[in-house]
Amino acid sequence: MPRRIVVHAGFHKTGTSTVQTLLRDNREALKPYLRSMLKGGMTELLSAARGFSTWRDPVTLAKFDHRLRAMLTRHSNMPRRCLCLSAEELSGHLPGRGDLASYSAAPVLAATMARAIQDMFPGSELVFYYSTRAPDDWLRSAYWEHVKSSSLTMDWDEFADRYRDAADLDAIVDAVASAQPAPVQRARLEQITGRPGGPAAPVLNLCDVPPRVLAQLTPPAPVNTRLDSSVLLALLAANRDYPDRAARLAAKQAILDTAKETPGD
Protein backbone atom coordinates (compact mmCIF):
# COMPACT_ATOMS: atom_id res chain seq x y z
CA MET A 1 0.00 0.00 0.00
CA PRO A 2 1.16 3.62 -0.41
CA ARG A 3 3.23 5.06 2.41
CA ARG A 4 1.13 8.23 2.36
CA ILE A 5 -1.86 9.48 0.37
CA VAL A 6 -1.99 13.21 -0.33
CA VAL A 7 -5.34 14.50 -1.61
CA HIS A 8 -5.10 17.94 -3.22
CA ALA A 9 -8.81 18.56 -3.65
CA GLY A 10 -9.10 22.20 -4.65
CA PHE A 11 -9.89 24.82 -5.07
CA HIS A 12 -10.54 26.14 -8.59
CA LYS A 13 -8.67 29.33 -9.52
CA THR A 14 -6.00 28.83 -6.85
CA GLY A 15 -3.10 27.61 -9.00
CA THR A 16 -4.31 24.02 -9.27
CA SER A 17 -3.67 23.81 -13.02
CA THR A 18 -0.07 24.90 -12.43
CA VAL A 19 0.33 22.19 -9.78
CA GLN A 20 -1.03 19.51 -12.09
CA THR A 21 1.08 20.64 -15.03
CA LEU A 22 4.25 20.49 -12.92
CA LEU A 23 3.35 17.02 -11.66
CA ARG A 24 2.68 15.80 -15.19
CA ASP A 25 5.75 17.38 -16.81
CA ASN A 26 8.10 16.07 -14.11
CA ARG A 27 6.74 12.55 -13.66
CA GLU A 28 10.11 10.87 -14.21
CA ALA A 29 12.01 13.11 -11.80
CA LEU A 30 9.31 12.65 -9.17
CA LYS A 31 8.85 8.90 -9.70
CA PRO A 32 11.09 7.83 -6.77
CA TYR A 33 8.92 9.84 -4.38
CA LEU A 34 5.35 9.81 -5.61
CA ARG A 35 2.81 8.63 -8.12
CA SER A 36 0.38 11.33 -9.19
CA MET A 37 -3.22 10.83 -10.24
CA LEU A 38 -4.46 13.80 -12.24
CA LYS A 39 -7.70 14.72 -13.98
CA GLY A 40 -7.08 12.56 -17.04
CA GLY A 41 -6.88 9.47 -14.85
CA MET A 42 -9.95 10.32 -12.77
CA THR A 43 -12.58 11.34 -15.33
CA GLU A 44 -15.37 9.08 -14.04
CA LEU A 45 -14.60 9.85 -10.41
CA LEU A 46 -14.62 13.59 -11.03
CA SER A 47 -17.89 13.33 -12.96
CA ALA A 48 -19.47 11.79 -9.86
CA ALA A 49 -17.97 14.51 -7.63
CA ARG A 50 -19.38 17.25 -9.85
CA GLY A 51 -22.71 15.47 -9.97
CA PHE A 52 -22.93 15.22 -6.21
CA SER A 53 -22.10 18.91 -5.81
CA THR A 54 -25.11 19.65 -8.04
CA TRP A 55 -27.69 17.10 -6.84
CA ARG A 56 -26.56 16.19 -3.29
CA ASP A 57 -28.20 12.79 -3.59
CA PRO A 58 -27.07 9.54 -1.91
CA VAL A 59 -26.98 7.62 -5.19
CA THR A 60 -24.39 9.95 -6.73
CA LEU A 61 -22.36 9.98 -3.51
CA ALA A 62 -22.37 6.16 -3.50
CA LYS A 63 -21.20 6.24 -7.13
CA PHE A 64 -18.35 8.56 -6.11
CA ASP A 65 -17.36 6.18 -3.32
CA HIS A 66 -17.49 3.11 -5.60
CA ARG A 67 -15.41 4.75 -8.32
CA LEU A 68 -12.82 5.97 -5.81
CA ARG A 69 -12.38 2.50 -4.34
CA ALA A 70 -12.08 0.96 -7.80
CA MET A 71 -9.43 3.50 -8.75
CA LEU A 72 -7.44 3.02 -5.54
CA THR A 73 -7.39 -0.74 -6.08
CA ARG A 74 -5.22 -0.17 -9.14
CA HIS A 75 -2.63 1.76 -7.10
CA SER A 76 -2.08 -0.44 -4.07
CA ASN A 77 1.43 -1.74 -4.80
CA MET A 78 3.72 1.20 -4.02
CA PRO A 79 4.90 0.78 -0.41
CA ARG A 80 7.74 3.30 -0.34
CA ARG A 81 6.10 6.16 -2.20
CA CYS A 82 3.27 8.64 -1.84
CA LEU A 83 0.10 8.54 -3.89
CA CYS A 84 -0.96 12.07 -4.79
CA LEU A 85 -4.46 12.82 -6.08
CA SER A 86 -4.69 16.35 -7.50
CA ALA A 87 -7.91 17.70 -9.02
CA GLU A 88 -10.00 20.67 -7.98
CA GLU A 89 -13.18 18.83 -9.04
CA LEU A 90 -12.70 16.51 -6.06
CA SER A 91 -14.54 19.34 -4.28
CA GLY A 92 -17.25 19.53 -6.95
CA HIS A 93 -18.12 22.17 -9.50
CA LEU A 94 -16.78 25.72 -9.42
CA PRO A 95 -19.43 27.74 -7.52
CA GLY A 96 -21.36 30.24 -9.59
CA ARG A 97 -23.34 27.75 -11.65
CA GLY A 98 -26.96 28.72 -11.05
CA ASP A 99 -27.98 27.53 -7.59
CA LEU A 100 -24.50 26.18 -6.77
CA ALA A 101 -23.51 28.94 -4.38
CA SER A 102 -20.53 27.43 -2.52
CA TYR A 103 -18.21 24.47 -2.03
CA SER A 104 -20.48 23.05 0.66
CA ALA A 105 -20.25 19.60 -1.00
CA ALA A 106 -16.49 19.51 -0.33
CA PRO A 107 -16.67 18.36 3.33
CA VAL A 108 -19.01 15.49 2.40
CA LEU A 109 -16.77 14.45 -0.50
CA ALA A 110 -13.68 14.65 1.71
CA ALA A 111 -15.30 12.51 4.41
CA THR A 112 -16.24 9.93 1.78
CA MET A 113 -12.66 9.90 0.48
CA ALA A 114 -11.26 9.56 3.99
CA ARG A 115 -13.45 6.55 4.78
CA ALA A 116 -12.58 4.80 1.52
CA ILE A 117 -8.84 5.44 1.80
CA GLN A 118 -8.64 4.39 5.44
CA ASP A 119 -10.69 1.26 4.75
CA MET A 120 -8.42 0.22 1.90
CA PHE A 121 -5.06 1.42 3.27
CA PRO A 122 -5.35 1.34 7.07
CA GLY A 123 -1.58 1.50 7.47
CA SER A 124 -1.10 4.53 5.22
CA GLU A 125 -1.00 8.13 6.35
CA LEU A 126 -3.66 10.35 4.81
CA VAL A 127 -3.50 14.13 4.51
CA PHE A 128 -5.74 16.59 2.67
CA TYR A 129 -4.35 19.76 1.14
CA TYR A 130 -6.34 22.75 -0.17
CA SER A 131 -4.93 25.76 -1.98
CA THR A 132 -6.86 28.95 -1.25
CA ARG A 133 -6.84 32.57 -2.40
CA ALA A 134 -7.78 36.03 -1.17
CA PRO A 135 -11.60 36.25 -1.38
CA ASP A 136 -11.92 39.23 -3.73
CA ASP A 137 -9.28 37.91 -6.12
CA TRP A 138 -10.83 34.46 -6.14
CA LEU A 139 -14.33 35.79 -6.75
CA ARG A 140 -13.26 37.93 -9.69
CA SER A 141 -11.28 35.07 -11.21
CA ALA A 142 -14.26 32.73 -10.79
CA TYR A 143 -16.54 35.26 -12.50
CA TRP A 144 -14.37 35.59 -15.59
CA GLU A 145 -13.87 31.82 -15.74
CA HIS A 146 -17.64 31.41 -15.96
CA VAL A 147 -17.84 34.14 -18.60
CA LYS A 148 -15.20 32.34 -20.65
CA SER A 149 -16.40 28.76 -20.25
CA SER A 150 -20.18 29.04 -19.85
CA SER A 151 -23.10 31.15 -21.05
CA LEU A 152 -23.06 33.50 -18.04
CA THR A 153 -24.61 36.88 -18.85
CA MET A 154 -24.88 38.63 -15.47
CA ASP A 155 -22.57 41.53 -14.80
CA TRP A 156 -19.79 41.51 -12.23
CA ASP A 157 -21.65 43.36 -9.48
CA GLU A 158 -24.60 40.98 -9.61
CA PHE A 159 -22.33 37.93 -9.60
CA ALA A 160 -20.25 39.25 -6.70
CA ASP A 161 -23.37 39.98 -4.67
CA ARG A 162 -24.92 36.56 -5.33
CA TYR A 163 -21.82 34.42 -4.75
CA ARG A 164 -19.87 36.44 -2.19
CA ASP A 165 -20.06 33.72 0.45
CA ALA A 166 -18.44 31.20 -1.93
CA ALA A 167 -15.20 33.14 -1.72
CA ASP A 168 -14.67 32.21 1.94
CA LEU A 169 -12.50 29.21 1.07
CA ASP A 170 -10.98 29.02 4.54
CA ALA A 171 -14.42 28.33 6.01
CA ILE A 172 -14.77 25.34 3.69
CA VAL A 173 -11.34 24.04 4.69
CA ASP A 174 -12.38 24.36 8.33
CA ALA A 175 -15.53 22.36 7.56
CA VAL A 176 -13.47 19.67 5.81
CA ALA A 177 -11.24 19.39 8.87
CA SER A 178 -14.31 18.96 11.08
CA ALA A 179 -15.95 16.39 8.81
CA GLN A 180 -13.25 13.71 8.86
CA PRO A 181 -10.29 12.68 11.05
CA ALA A 182 -7.32 13.10 8.69
CA PRO A 183 -5.10 16.20 8.97
CA VAL A 184 -5.90 19.08 6.63
CA GLN A 185 -3.37 21.61 5.41
CA ARG A 186 -3.83 24.78 3.39
CA ALA A 187 -1.82 27.54 1.74
CA ARG A 188 -2.93 30.78 0.11
CA LEU A 189 -1.87 31.29 -3.50
CA GLU A 190 -0.52 34.78 -2.85
CA GLN A 191 1.87 33.47 -0.19
CA ILE A 192 3.46 30.67 -2.23
CA THR A 193 3.68 32.16 -5.73
CA GLY A 194 7.31 32.95 -6.53
CA ARG A 195 8.79 30.37 -4.17
CA PRO A 196 10.68 27.31 -5.50
CA GLY A 197 8.01 25.00 -6.83
CA GLY A 198 5.42 27.79 -6.73
CA PRO A 199 1.86 26.58 -6.06
CA ALA A 200 3.09 22.98 -6.20
CA ALA A 201 5.56 23.38 -3.32
CA PRO A 202 3.14 22.45 -0.49
CA VAL A 203 2.03 19.31 -2.36
CA LEU A 204 5.61 18.25 -3.08
CA ASN A 205 6.63 18.91 0.51
CA LEU A 206 3.81 16.69 1.74
CA CYS A 207 5.13 13.99 -0.62
CA ASP A 208 8.62 14.37 0.92
CA VAL A 209 10.28 15.51 -2.30
CA PRO A 210 13.77 16.70 -1.24
CA PRO A 211 14.61 20.41 -1.73
CA ARG A 212 17.45 19.53 -4.15
CA VAL A 213 14.96 17.69 -6.40
CA LEU A 214 12.40 20.47 -6.07
CA ALA A 215 14.98 23.00 -7.26
CA GLN A 216 15.72 20.95 -10.39
CA LEU A 217 12.14 20.45 -11.57
CA THR A 218 11.06 21.97 -14.87
CA PRO A 219 8.65 24.82 -14.04
CA PRO A 220 5.45 24.90 -16.10
CA ALA A 221 4.65 27.68 -18.51
CA PRO A 222 1.94 30.04 -17.24
CA VAL A 223 -1.36 28.15 -17.05
CA ASN A 224 -4.86 29.70 -17.24
CA THR A 225 -3.53 33.26 -17.15
CA ARG A 226 -6.10 36.06 -17.07
CA LEU A 227 -7.10 37.29 -20.51
CA ASP A 228 -6.96 40.97 -21.39
CA SER A 229 -10.00 42.86 -20.07
CA SER A 230 -11.14 43.77 -23.59
CA VAL A 231 -11.20 40.08 -24.53
CA LEU A 232 -13.17 39.17 -21.41
CA LEU A 233 -15.72 41.89 -22.10
CA ALA A 234 -16.06 40.66 -25.68
CA LEU A 235 -16.74 37.13 -24.39
CA LEU A 236 -19.39 38.50 -22.03
CA ALA A 237 -20.99 40.38 -24.93
CA ALA A 238 -21.05 37.17 -26.99
CA ASN A 239 -22.84 35.36 -24.16
CA ARG A 240 -25.48 38.09 -24.25
CA ASP A 241 -25.72 38.44 -28.03
CA TYR A 242 -25.93 34.77 -29.11
CA PRO A 243 -28.73 32.74 -27.47
CA ASP A 244 -28.02 29.87 -29.86
CA ARG A 245 -25.34 27.67 -28.28
CA ALA A 246 -23.50 26.75 -31.48
CA ALA A 247 -23.41 30.38 -32.66
CA ARG A 248 -22.25 31.53 -29.23
CA LEU A 249 -19.43 28.98 -29.08
CA ALA A 250 -18.28 29.91 -32.58
CA ALA A 251 -18.29 33.63 -31.75
CA LYS A 252 -16.34 33.09 -28.52
CA GLN A 253 -13.80 30.86 -30.24
CA ALA A 254 -13.27 33.54 -32.88
CA ILE A 255 -12.65 36.09 -30.11
CA LEU A 256 -10.11 33.80 -28.43
CA ASP A 257 -8.38 33.00 -31.73
CA THR A 258 -8.05 36.69 -32.54
CA ALA A 259 -6.61 37.35 -29.07
CA LYS A 260 -3.96 34.70 -29.62
CA GLU A 261 -2.93 36.24 -32.93
CA THR A 262 -2.65 39.77 -31.54
CA PRO A 263 1.02 40.75 -31.02
CA GLY A 264 1.96 41.13 -27.40
CA ASP A 265 -0.95 39.05 -26.04
C-alpha positions in Angstrom: 0.0 0.0 0.0 1.2 3.6 -0.4 3.2 5.1 2.4 1.1 8.2 2.4 -1.9 9.5 0.4 -2.0 13.2 -0.3 -5.3 14.5 -1.6 -5.1 17.9 -3.2 -8.8 18.6 -3.7 -9.1 22.2 -4.6 -9.9 24.8 -5.1 -10.5 26.1 -8.6 -8.7 29.3 -9.5 -6.0 28.8 -6.8 -3.1 27.6 -9.0 -4.3 24.0 -9.3 -3.7 23.8 -13.0 -0.1 24.9 -12.4 0.3 22.2 -9.8 -1.0 19.5 -12.1 1.1 20.6 -15.0 4.2 20.5 -12.9 3.4 17.0 -11.7 2.7 15.8 -15.2 5.7 17.4 -16.8 8.1 16.1 -14.1 6.7 12.6 -13.7 10.1 10.9 -14.2 12.0 13.1 -11.8 9.3 12.7 -9.2 8.9 8.9 -9.7 11.1 7.8 -6.8 8.9 9.8 -4.4 5.3 9.8 -5.6 2.8 8.6 -8.1 0.4 11.3 -9.2 -3.2 10.8 -10.2 -4.5 13.8 -12.2 -7.7 14.7 -14.0 -7.1 12.6 -17.0 -6.9 9.5 -14.8 -10.0 10.3 -12.8 -12.6 11.3 -15.3 -15.4 9.1 -14.0 -14.6 9.8 -10.4 -14.6 13.6 -11.0 -17.9 13.3 -13.0 -19.5 11.8 -9.9 -18.0 14.5 -7.6 -19.4 17.3 -9.9 -22.7 15.5 -10.0 -22.9 15.2 -6.2 -22.1 18.9 -5.8 -25.1 19.6 -8.0 -27.7 17.1 -6.8 -26.6 16.2 -3.3 -28.2 12.8 -3.6 -27.1 9.5 -1.9 -27.0 7.6 -5.2 -24.4 10.0 -6.7 -22.4 10.0 -3.5 -22.4 6.2 -3.5 -21.2 6.2 -7.1 -18.4 8.6 -6.1 -17.4 6.2 -3.3 -17.5 3.1 -5.6 -15.4 4.8 -8.3 -12.8 6.0 -5.8 -12.4 2.5 -4.3 -12.1 1.0 -7.8 -9.4 3.5 -8.8 -7.4 3.0 -5.5 -7.4 -0.7 -6.1 -5.2 -0.2 -9.1 -2.6 1.8 -7.1 -2.1 -0.4 -4.1 1.4 -1.7 -4.8 3.7 1.2 -4.0 4.9 0.8 -0.4 7.7 3.3 -0.3 6.1 6.2 -2.2 3.3 8.6 -1.8 0.1 8.5 -3.9 -1.0 12.1 -4.8 -4.5 12.8 -6.1 -4.7 16.3 -7.5 -7.9 17.7 -9.0 -10.0 20.7 -8.0 -13.2 18.8 -9.0 -12.7 16.5 -6.1 -14.5 19.3 -4.3 -17.2 19.5 -7.0 -18.1 22.2 -9.5 -16.8 25.7 -9.4 -19.4 27.7 -7.5 -21.4 30.2 -9.6 -23.3 27.7 -11.7 -27.0 28.7 -11.1 -28.0 27.5 -7.6 -24.5 26.2 -6.8 -23.5 28.9 -4.4 -20.5 27.4 -2.5 -18.2 24.5 -2.0 -20.5 23.0 0.7 -20.2 19.6 -1.0 -16.5 19.5 -0.3 -16.7 18.4 3.3 -19.0 15.5 2.4 -16.8 14.4 -0.5 -13.7 14.7 1.7 -15.3 12.5 4.4 -16.2 9.9 1.8 -12.7 9.9 0.5 -11.3 9.6 4.0 -13.5 6.5 4.8 -12.6 4.8 1.5 -8.8 5.4 1.8 -8.6 4.4 5.4 -10.7 1.3 4.8 -8.4 0.2 1.9 -5.1 1.4 3.3 -5.3 1.3 7.1 -1.6 1.5 7.5 -1.1 4.5 5.2 -1.0 8.1 6.4 -3.7 10.4 4.8 -3.5 14.1 4.5 -5.7 16.6 2.7 -4.3 19.8 1.1 -6.3 22.7 -0.2 -4.9 25.8 -2.0 -6.9 29.0 -1.3 -6.8 32.6 -2.4 -7.8 36.0 -1.2 -11.6 36.3 -1.4 -11.9 39.2 -3.7 -9.3 37.9 -6.1 -10.8 34.5 -6.1 -14.3 35.8 -6.7 -13.3 37.9 -9.7 -11.3 35.1 -11.2 -14.3 32.7 -10.8 -16.5 35.3 -12.5 -14.4 35.6 -15.6 -13.9 31.8 -15.7 -17.6 31.4 -16.0 -17.8 34.1 -18.6 -15.2 32.3 -20.6 -16.4 28.8 -20.3 -20.2 29.0 -19.9 -23.1 31.1 -21.1 -23.1 33.5 -18.0 -24.6 36.9 -18.9 -24.9 38.6 -15.5 -22.6 41.5 -14.8 -19.8 41.5 -12.2 -21.7 43.4 -9.5 -24.6 41.0 -9.6 -22.3 37.9 -9.6 -20.3 39.2 -6.7 -23.4 40.0 -4.7 -24.9 36.6 -5.3 -21.8 34.4 -4.7 -19.9 36.4 -2.2 -20.1 33.7 0.4 -18.4 31.2 -1.9 -15.2 33.1 -1.7 -14.7 32.2 1.9 -12.5 29.2 1.1 -11.0 29.0 4.5 -14.4 28.3 6.0 -14.8 25.3 3.7 -11.3 24.0 4.7 -12.4 24.4 8.3 -15.5 22.4 7.6 -13.5 19.7 5.8 -11.2 19.4 8.9 -14.3 19.0 11.1 -15.9 16.4 8.8 -13.3 13.7 8.9 -10.3 12.7 11.1 -7.3 13.1 8.7 -5.1 16.2 9.0 -5.9 19.1 6.6 -3.4 21.6 5.4 -3.8 24.8 3.4 -1.8 27.5 1.7 -2.9 30.8 0.1 -1.9 31.3 -3.5 -0.5 34.8 -2.9 1.9 33.5 -0.2 3.5 30.7 -2.2 3.7 32.2 -5.7 7.3 32.9 -6.5 8.8 30.4 -4.2 10.7 27.3 -5.5 8.0 25.0 -6.8 5.4 27.8 -6.7 1.9 26.6 -6.1 3.1 23.0 -6.2 5.6 23.4 -3.3 3.1 22.5 -0.5 2.0 19.3 -2.4 5.6 18.3 -3.1 6.6 18.9 0.5 3.8 16.7 1.7 5.1 14.0 -0.6 8.6 14.4 0.9 10.3 15.5 -2.3 13.8 16.7 -1.2 14.6 20.4 -1.7 17.4 19.5 -4.1 15.0 17.7 -6.4 12.4 20.5 -6.1 15.0 23.0 -7.3 15.7 20.9 -10.4 12.1 20.5 -11.6 11.1 22.0 -14.9 8.6 24.8 -14.0 5.5 24.9 -16.1 4.6 27.7 -18.5 1.9 30.0 -17.2 -1.4 28.1 -17.1 -4.9 29.7 -17.2 -3.5 33.3 -17.1 -6.1 36.1 -17.1 -7.1 37.3 -20.5 -7.0 41.0 -21.4 -10.0 42.9 -20.1 -11.1 43.8 -23.6 -11.2 40.1 -24.5 -13.2 39.2 -21.4 -15.7 41.9 -22.1 -16.1 40.7 -25.7 -16.7 37.1 -24.4 -19.4 38.5 -22.0 -21.0 40.4 -24.9 -21.0 37.2 -27.0 -22.8 35.4 -24.2 -25.5 38.1 -24.2 -25.7 38.4 -28.0 -25.9 34.8 -29.1 -28.7 32.7 -27.5 -28.0 29.9 -29.9 -25.3 27.7 -28.3 -23.5 26.8 -31.5 -23.4 30.4 -32.7 -22.2 31.5 -29.2 -19.4 29.0 -29.1 -18.3 29.9 -32.6 -18.3 33.6 -31.7 -16.3 33.1 -28.5 -13.8 30.9 -30.2 -13.3 33.5 -32.9 -12.6 36.1 -30.1 -10.1 33.8 -28.4 -8.4 33.0 -31.7 -8.1 36.7 -32.5 -6.6 37.3 -29.1 -4.0 34.7 -29.6 -2.9 36.2 -32.9 -2.6 39.8 -31.5 1.0 40.7 -31.0 2.0 41.1 -27.4 -0.9 39.1 -26.0 
